[in-house]
Amino acid sequence: MPDLSVVIVSYNTRELLRNCLLALRNSIGLELEIIVVDNASSDGSAEMTRAEFPEVRLLAQTLNTWYCGGNNIGIEAASADTVLLLNPDTEVAPDALSLMRRFLLANPDYVGVTAQLYYPDGAIQPTCARIPRFRHLLLAYTVLGYLLPTLKRELHREVTYGDWDRRGDRDVEAIPGACTMMRRADIRLNDDLLLYFPEEALAQRHRRLMRFLSAARIKHHEKSSTRSWLATCIFFRDMLVYCRAHHGSAKMLLLWSLSRPVYWLMWLKSLRVRGGGTISRGRDE
């Protein structure tokens, strides 16, 4: 049995995926099972993986199963007791995965662990967050945020650990989907979500400690393309699914009504954009 199953969901990310898989080849200290779930890419991602990485288990889909569905397909296929969900736009340091797994095995009270993600220019990415409370959803994604901008900024700083530079280890409530390591029994994502809020849903389900390890470093290219209108629609859809699951139907209806003006404003803005952005892997981390 492998020490760690690495699940990578890819959609039209061939060159990034190649670099991700090359970096995984250089990992030390672990026997890896690498599973690539290709979401019906049209850029030759599946063919590249099959030709250049015969050690990788390729699960080529005929339809886009999105982020949560694709990861759950990979989790079901995984054979190791520990599973890592990893973005295709990442490049792991040789010792990063062994450091993370060692921590998880040595600390059974922790449900998950993540690494320090950094941009190609070396800047540390501000990952990890507290579980968003209902008031945060209201201020972040509805007209109330425009009416109460100071409170919105304060809540955003609270949720995103605004006082922390990510240079040291820390216990956190939610870890990023770009790099989530958990025990296989704990890591399955919410099937009702497509692209957004899976990390928050995991944190809500478990309500147990998660750990950020600064010594485990992973380069994250993080897409910066404009969000397409399709991705925006899915974001608001997933936000309401998440809210209903964790805050109830009444609060979901309130969030729906107060978020509609923001939704339609974003729709009007999208009309001015020709072409829009693409959804890579399902979303940008």
ChimeraX attribute file (.defattr): number of C-alpha atoms within 10 A of each C-alpha:
attribute: neighborCount
match mode: 1-to-1
recipient: residues
	/A:1	10
	/A:2	14
	/A:3	17
	/A:4	24
	/A:5	25
	/A:6	26
	/A:7	27
	/A:8	28
	/A:9	29
	/A:10	30
	/A:11	26
	/A:12	22
	/A:13	20
	/A:14	21
	/A:15	14
	/A:16	18
	/A:17	25
	/A:18	19
	/A:19	16
	/A:20	21
	/A:21	22
	/A:22	15
	/A:23	16
	/A:24	19
	/A:25	15
	/A:26	12
	/A:27	17
	/A:28	15
	/A:29	13
	/A:30	13
	/A:31	14
	/A:32	21
	/A:33	19
	/A:34	24
	/A:35	23
	/A:36	26
	/A:37	27
	/A:38	28
	/A:39	25
	/A:40	19
	/A:41	21
	/A:42	12
	/A:43	13
	/A:44	16
	/A:45	23
	/A:46	25
	/A:47	14
	/A:48	15
	/A:49	20
	/A:50	15
	/A:51	8
	/A:52	12
	/A:53	16
	/A:54	10
	/A:55	13
	/A:56	16
	/A:57	18
	/A:58	19
	/A:59	18
	/A:60	18
	/A:61	15
	/A:62	10
	/A:63	10
	/A:64	18
	/A:65	22
	/A:66	21
	/A:67	26
	/A:68	23
	/A:69	22
	/A:70	26
	/A:71	25
	/A:72	21
	/A:73	19
	/A:74	26
	/A:75	25
	/A:76	10
	/A:77	14
	/A:78	22
	/A:79	16
	/A:80	19
	/A:81	14
	/A:82	22
	/A:83	28
	/A:84	29
	/A:85	24
	/A:86	23
	/A:87	25
	/A:88	28
	/A:89	26
	/A:90	25
	/A:91	25
	/A:92	25
	/A:93	18
	/A:94	18
	/A:95	17
	/A:96	21
	/A:97	26
	/A:98	19
	/A:99	19
	/A:100	23
	/A:101	23
	/A:102	10
	/A:103	16
	/A:104	22
	/A:105	13
	/A:106	9
	/A:107	13
	/A:108	11
	/A:109	11
	/A:110	17
	/A:111	20
	/A:112	30
	/A:113	26
	/A:114	33
	/A:115	29
	/A:116	24
	/A:117	28
	/A:118	21
	/A:119	14
	/A:120	14
	/A:121	8
	/A:122	10
	/A:123	10
	/A:124	19
	/A:125	15
	/A:126	16
	/A:127	22
	/A:128	26
	/A:129	21
	/A:130	16
	/A:131	20
	/A:132	21
	/A:133	13
	/A:134	15
	/A:135	12
	/A:136	19
	/A:137	20
	/A:138	19
	/A:139	23
	/A:140	20
	/A:141	21
	/A:142	21
	/A:143	17
	/A:144	18
	/A:145	18
	/A:146	14
	/A:147	11
	/A:148	11
	/A:149	13
	/A:150	11
	/A:151	16
	/A:152	21
	/A:153	14
	/A:154	12
	/A:155	20
	/A:156	19
	/A:157	14
	/A:158	15
	/A:159	17
	/A:160	17
	/A:161	17
	/A:162	14
	/A:163	8
	/A:164	11
	/A:165	11
	/A:166	21
	/A:167	12
	/A:168	11
	/A:169	14
	/A:170	14
	/A:171	14
	/A:172	20
	/A:173	24
	/A:174	30
	/A:175	26
	/A:176	23
	/A:177	23
	/A:178	24
	/A:179	23
	/A:180	23
	/A:181	30
	/A:182	23
	/A:183	21
	/A:184	18
	/A:185	10
	/A:186	15
	/A:187	22
	/A:188	20
	/A:189	21
	/A:190	19
	/A:191	13
	/A:192	13
	/A:193	22
	/A:194	22
	/A:195	22
	/A:196	24
	/A:197	22
	/A:198	23
	/A:199	22
	/A:200	21
	/A:201	21
	/A:202	23
	/A:203	23
	/A:204	17
	/A:205	13
	/A:206	14
	/A:207	13
	/A:208	15
	/A:209	17
	/A:210	25
	/A:211	24
	/A:212	25
	/A:213	22
	/A:214	18
	/A:215	16
	/A:216	20
	/A:217	21
	/A:218	26
	/A:219	22
	/A:220	24
	/A:221	19
	/A:222	20
	/A:223	14
	/A:224	9
	/A:225	12
	/A:226	14
	/A:227	16
	/A:228	17
	/A:229	20
	/A:230	12
	/A:231	19
	/A:232	15
	/A:233	14
	/A:234	18
	/A:235	18
	/A:236	18
	/A:237	16
	/A:238	19
	/A:239	21
	/A:240	24
	/A:241	21
	/A:242	22
	/A:243	22
	/A:244	16
	/A:245	15
	/A:246	17
	/A:247	14
	/A:248	13
	/A:249	14
	/A:250	11
	/A:251	16
	/A:252	20
	/A:253	14
	/A:254	13
	/A:255	22
	/A:256	20
	/A:257	12
	/A:258	17
	/A:259	21
	/A:260	15
	/A:261	14
	/A:262	17
	/A:263	18
	/A:264	11
	/A:265	10
	/A:266	14
	/A:267	14
	/A:268	11
	/A:269	11
	/A:270	16
	/A:271	11
	/A:272	9
	/A:273	12
	/A:274	8
	/A:275	11
	/A:276	15
	/A:277	15
	/A:278	18
	/A:279	20
	/A:280	21
	/A:281	26
	/A:282	23
	/A:283	19
	/A:284	20
	/A:285	18
